[in-house]
């Protein structure tokens, strides 16, 4: 874990992601950022995503409105905010500044889940080539962050992405098929993905994205 230079730009951040490093702060109120490059990396294989039947029904029910890139700043702020079981955050104001800058440059993306027009959950991350680096997610209503994840995976598959980096493996992500791989293998996958081209906006309307979700649903299991 190495400290950042005094001034970090969005361009420098993209360079770091392209070689496998990502930033974290020690706490919400701690100003120092660090590069991380774990020996074992969490990834969620896009062709092996596990969608439980109950969640599949929730996603396809239309109970939530799901959008992309409509409120990036709101999503990252919600991810940084204290929540039950997560009183501390690694997302400090500098992280927010940098990722909002990436969003303005077309590399930072968010998925928003709304209930009654109110932001109930979501996630954000970074797209580079055919790789998507998932950063954080939040939920203020049951299954809201899970719905966001399903929409993310469908969007990435539709857009030609090949790598979904989760950084670390958690119990929450493992239920969807996430695995942990050695650093050397991750870097090979990363190099191939970064060299390619994908389209985050390959789902211009609800019908195309719903079709992609139905593709995930065909493999749903309880």
Secondary structure, 3 states (H helix, E strand, C coil): CEECCCCCCHHHHHHHHHCCCEEEECCCCCCCEEEECCCEEEEECCCCCCCEHHHHHHHHCCCCEEEECCCHHHHHHHHHCCECCECCCCCCHHHHHHHHHHHHCCCEEEEEEEECCEEEEEEEEEEECCEEEEEEEEECCCCHHHHHHHHHHHHHHHHCCCEEEEECCCHHHHCCCEEEEEHHHHHHHHHHHHCCCCCCCCCCCHHHHHHHHHHHHCCCEC
